[in-house]
Every structure is written in structure tokens, then in C-alpha cells.
Amino acid sequence: MKRTILITGASAGLGAALAREYAKRGWNLVLVARREDRLQTLAAELEQLHDTQSHIITADLFSETAVADLMQAVKDVQIDGLINNAGYGHPGTFLASDWDDHRKFNHLMSVVPVELTRALLPAMSKRGFGRIMQVASLAGHMPGSRGHTLYAAVKSYLIKFSESLNAEMQGTGVHVSALCPGFVLTEFHDVNGTREGINSLPNFMVMNADVCARLAADALEDNKAVFISGRVNRGLARLNRWAPWLGRKVMSSGSGRYRKTE
């Protein structure tokens, strides 16, 4: 019997790439996003290419009842894997947005992933098999800077959560990993208004989404608590550990190019 993995934010970008990667590896899918037409197109593609069955759920993850609604929708499906990928970058400085914007951001980016993990983990642990990936970011390893004020903070939170959960799940058959990509070529940058800055980066600084998805799936299978995709990104993370003052300088000088700071 095929195992099934639930992926949030699966309609485009890295979420869709991860869906393609797991379909290729023989998994069935629960695809969660707001855009049903895109999910239907992706599901048809994966069924044709890999004979994979996809359960489509259109969901508003900003809702306070999002996780409860999701659990009700999959109550008859055995979920063996979870990828918390849904997310976005909220542009501007902290005072440029009302509290309600920040509240919704925090809910989607930190509360929903942890709550969904808590909802699905007990059954995985009991069965002795599970795969859980939190899509964090290289930003979670770097200093904060102007603009997108809460983004690095919530990604750092997911990294620490994954590290702790990975340690707690040792020997249970449940693997937990935080994926920390750097710049990945997806529509994420169109949505948050940073496409121009990303396009100006040299090729060695950006990664194809399909490549990132393959490396991330390998890292989860190897039960790596934290996986930073790409040598350059791993080098930047080490730079910040060894010379935090230089990391702050790099982030400060680059924030205006890759983040909306108004």
C-alpha cells in the first residue's frame, strides 16, 4: 500500500516541486492550498506521470479553525508524512503594517505548522513510521534586518522546533527535518515584490525548485534535523556562526535589494 503525505501550500513553487518529488518516489498525496484549479492540474499531472492518487483540499490556513477543519477532511486517510510548506513574506517594516496583518502572519507561519504537527504526530509515532518536514529558511540562521521583520524570526522558531522534535522522536521511526533553502526560483518572490532583486543574483546563489525538493526529501529520509540546501547557503550560515558581526553587515547591506523595507 502506498504511503500518503500531506503538503500545505502545494499549488505552486516549492510546494508543487515537493509534491512532484514525492509522487516520483511512490507516495500518494494530500494537496492543500487555496487555489483549487492549480491543485487539480497538478493532481492530474502526477496521476498521469506516476500513477499517484491525490486528495485535494482547498483551505484557508489563516482561519483559526484551519487545522481542525483539515483534520476533519482527512479523518478517513492515513497520513504518513507531513510537509508544512505554506507561507509568504510580509513586506515592509514592522510599523508599516497593522497588528492584524502580523497576527495573521504569525498564525499561518508558526501556529499552523506546530498545531498540524501535533495533530498528526501521535498516530505516526504509534505506527512506528512518519516523515515531517518544516519548510524553514536560510533566513532563520542569519541576523535579522530591515523589512519582512517577522520572517527570519518565525523561520528560526521552526528550526528550533524541528531540532527538538527530531531529538524526541529518535528511535520511533518518525523522521523530522527543517528544510532551510536560500534563494529558490519560484513565484514566492513575485508575490512579495522581490523578483527584481532575485533576478540580479548570480546563478550560484539561486537553486531550481525541483533540485531543492529532491535534496530536501533525501535529507528527511536521512533524518537530518536541519538541512541547509546548497554549499553557498551553508557557507553563509557558518559565516554567521563564526563571525556574527560580518553576518549582520552582509544582511544590512543586502536587505534593501531582496526585501521590501518601506
C-alpha positions in Angstrom: 0.0 0.0 0.0 1.3 3.4 -0.9 2.1 5.9 1.9 0.4 9.3 1.9 2.0 12.7 2.5 0.1 15.9 3.2 1.7 19.1 1.8 0.4 22.6 2.6 1.0 25.3 0.0 1.1 22.7 -2.7 -0.4 24.7 -5.6 2.9 26.3 -6.8 6.6 26.9 -6.1 8.5 24.7 -3.7 5.3 23.0 -2.5 4.4 21.8 -6.0 8.0 20.7 -6.5 7.9 18.7 -3.3 4.6 17.1 -4.5 6.3 16.1 -7.7 9.3 14.7 -5.9 7.2 12.5 -3.5 4.9 11.4 -6.3 8.1 10.3 -8.1 9.0 8.3 -5.0 5.7 6.5 -5.0 3.7 8.4 -2.4 0.1 9.3 -2.7 -0.7 13.0 -1.8 -3.0 15.2 0.1 -2.6 18.6 -1.6 -3.6 21.6 0.4 -3.9 25.2 -0.9 -6.4 27.9 -1.7 -6.3 27.6 -5.5 -8.3 24.6 -6.4 -7.7 24.9 -10.2 -3.9 24.6 -9.7 -4.3 21.7 -7.4 -6.5 19.9 -9.9 -3.9 20.5 -12.7 -1.1 19.3 -10.5 -3.0 16.2 -9.4 -3.8 15.2 -13.0 -0.2 15.6 -14.0 1.1 13.4 -11.1 -1.5 10.8 -11.8 -0.5 10.6 -15.4 3.2 10.5 -14.8 3.4 8.4 -11.6 0.0 6.7 -11.1 -0.3 8.8 -7.9 -3.6 9.5 -6.2 -4.1 13.0 -4.8 -6.7 14.1 -2.3 -7.3 17.8 -2.9 -8.3 20.2 -0.1 -8.9 23.9 -0.6 -8.2 25.5 2.7 -7.9 29.0 4.2 -5.0 28.4 6.6 -5.4 31.9 8.1 -8.6 30.6 9.7 -8.4 29.9 13.5 -10.1 26.6 12.8 -7.8 25.7 9.9 -6.1 22.6 11.5 -9.4 21.3 12.9 -11.0 21.6 9.5 -8.1 19.9 7.8 -8.2 17.0 10.3 -11.9 16.6 9.6 -11.2 16.5 5.9 -8.6 13.7 6.2 -10.2 11.7 9.0 -10.5 8.7 6.7 -7.0 9.0 5.3 -3.9 7.5 6.9 -1.3 10.4 6.8 2.2 9.0 6.9 4.1 12.2 6.1 3.6 16.0 6.5 5.3 18.9 4.8 4.4 22.3 6.3 5.3 24.5 3.4 2.6 27.1 3.2 4.0 30.6 3.7 4.8 34.0 2.4 6.9 37.0 3.1 5.1 40.0 4.5 6.8 43.1 3.1 7.7 46.3 4.8 8.9 47.3 8.2 7.2 46.3 11.4 5.3 49.6 12.0 4.2 49.8 8.3 1.5 47.2 9.0 -1.3 46.9 11.4 -1.3 44.3 14.2 -3.9 42.2 12.4 -1.5 41.7 9.5 1.2 40.5 11.8 -1.2 38.3 13.8 -2.3 36.5 10.6 1.3 36.1 9.5 2.3 34.5 12.8 -0.8 32.2 12.8 0.0 30.9 9.3 3.7 30.7 9.6 4.2 29.3 13.2 0.9 28.3 14.8 -0.5 26.2 12.0 2.7 24.2 11.3 3.1 23.3 15.0 -0.6 22.6 15.5 -0.8 20.4 12.4 2.3 18.5 13.5 0.8 17.9 16.9 -2.4 16.7 15.4 -0.7 14.1 13.1 2.3 13.1 15.1 0.6 10.8 17.7 -0.7 8.3 15.0 2.7 8.3 13.2 4.5 7.6 16.5 2.1 4.8 17.3 2.5 3.2 13.9 6.3 3.5 14.1 6.6 5.5 10.8 6.4 9.1 9.9 8.1 11.9 7.9 7.7 15.5 9.0 9.3 18.4 7.1 9.1 22.0 8.2 10.0 24.4 5.4 12.1 27.0 7.2 14.7 29.2 5.5 18.4 30.2 5.5 17.0 33.4 6.9 16.4 31.5 10.2 20.2 31.1 10.5 21.0 34.8 9.6 20.7 38.0 11.6 17.5 40.0 11.3 17.5 43.1 9.1 15.2 45.8 7.9 12.0 44.7 6.2 10.0 41.5 6.4 10.5 41.9 10.1 8.9 38.7 11.4 10.1 36.3 8.6 13.5 35.3 10.0 12.0 35.1 13.5 9.3 32.5 12.5 11.8 30.5 10.4 14.2 30.4 13.3 11.4 29.2 15.5 10.6 26.3 13.1 14.2 25.3 13.0 14.5 25.0 16.8 11.1 23.2 16.9 12.4 20.7 14.4 15.6 20.1 16.2 13.8 19.4 19.4 11.2 17.2 17.8 13.9 15.3 15.9 15.7 14.5 19.2 12.4 13.5 20.9 11.5 11.1 18.0 14.8 9.3 17.9 14.1 5.5 17.7 10.4 5.9 17.0 10.6 5.6 13.2 9.4 9.2 12.8 11.9 11.5 11.0 11.8 15.2 11.4 13.7 17.8 9.4 13.7 21.6 8.9 14.5 22.5 5.3 16.4 25.7 5.1 16.6 26.9 1.5 18.2 30.1 0.3 17.0 31.7 -2.9 14.9 29.3 -4.8 13.4 30.1 -8.2 9.6 30.2 -7.5 6.8 32.7 -7.7 7.3 33.4 -4.0 9.4 36.4 -5.0 6.8 37.7 -7.3 4.2 37.7 -4.5 6.4 39.5 -2.0 7.8 42.0 -4.6 11.4 40.9 -4.6 11.7 39.4 -8.1 13.9 42.2 -9.4 16.5 41.6 -6.7 16.4 37.8 -7.2 16.9 38.1 -10.9 20.1 40.2 -10.3 21.7 37.4 -8.3 24.5 35.3 -9.8 23.5 31.8 -10.8 25.4 30.1 -8.0 23.2 32.0 -5.5 19.9 30.5 -6.7 18.6 26.9 -6.8 16.0 25.3 -9.0 12.9 24.3 -7.0 13.0 20.7 -8.3 16.6 20.2 -7.2 15.8 21.7 -3.8 12.9 19.3 -3.4 15.0 16.3 -4.2 17.7 17.3 -1.8 15.1 18.0 0.9 13.5 14.6 0.5 16.8 12.9 0.8 17.7 14.9 3.9 14.4 13.9 5.6 14.9 10.3 4.7 18.4 10.5 6.3 16.7 12.1 9.4 18.8 15.3 9.3 17.3 17.6 11.9 18.3 20.7 9.9 19.2 20.7 6.2 20.5 23.9 4.5 20.3 23.3 0.7 23.3 24.5 -1.3 27.0 25.0 -0.5 26.8 28.7 -0.7 23.9 28.8 1.8 25.7 26.5 4.2 28.8 28.8 3.9 26.6 31.8 4.8 25.2 30.1 7.8 28.7 29.2 9.0 29.8 32.7 8.4 27.1 34.0 10.8 28.1 31.5 13.5 31.8 32.2 13.2 31.7 36.0 12.6 28.2 37.3 13.5 29.3 40.9 13.1 30.1 40.1 9.4 26.8 38.3 9.0 25.0 41.4 10.3 26.9 43.6 7.8 26.0 41.3 4.9 22.3 41.3 5.9 22.2 45.0 6.4 23.8 45.8 3.0 21.6 43.4 1.2 18.2 43.9 2.8 17.2 46.7 0.5 17.8 44.6 -2.6 16.0 41.5 -1.5 13.4 42.8 0.9 10.7 45.5 0.8 11.8 48.0 3.5 9.1 50.6 3.2 
